[in-house]
Amino acid sequence: MAHPVTDQELADALAAALDTDGNDSRLAKRMAEMTDEARRQSEENLKASLDQARASLAKTNDG
């Protein structure tokens, strides 16, 4: 069984992952390593997910 995370462990993990502006530095590194095609596909996937979420919200709000 996993042990509960202490406040210090959480703070250390966040400090390792976030830059001074609060951005996820791991994500920035992965984005910088992406090829143009991978970035384009990622943006298309994100747009499709957002469109799907908006349609779902609109349907929920209409019902």
Residue, then its C-alpha position, 0 to 999 in steps of 0.5 A: m500500500a502506498h504511503p500518504v504524500t506529505d506536504q513537503e513531498l508534494a511541494d518538492a514534486l511541484a517545485a521540480a515540475l513547475d517553472t517560476d511562472g507556474n508552467d509545467s517545464r516537463l510539458a514545455k520540454r516535450m513540446a520543444e522536442m516535437t516534430d512539426e508534424a507531431r505538433r500539428q497532430s497534437e493541436e488537431n487532437l486537442k481541437a477535436s477534444l475541445d469541440q467534442a466537449r463543447a458539443s457535450l456541454a451544449k447538449t447538456n445545457d439544452g436538455 
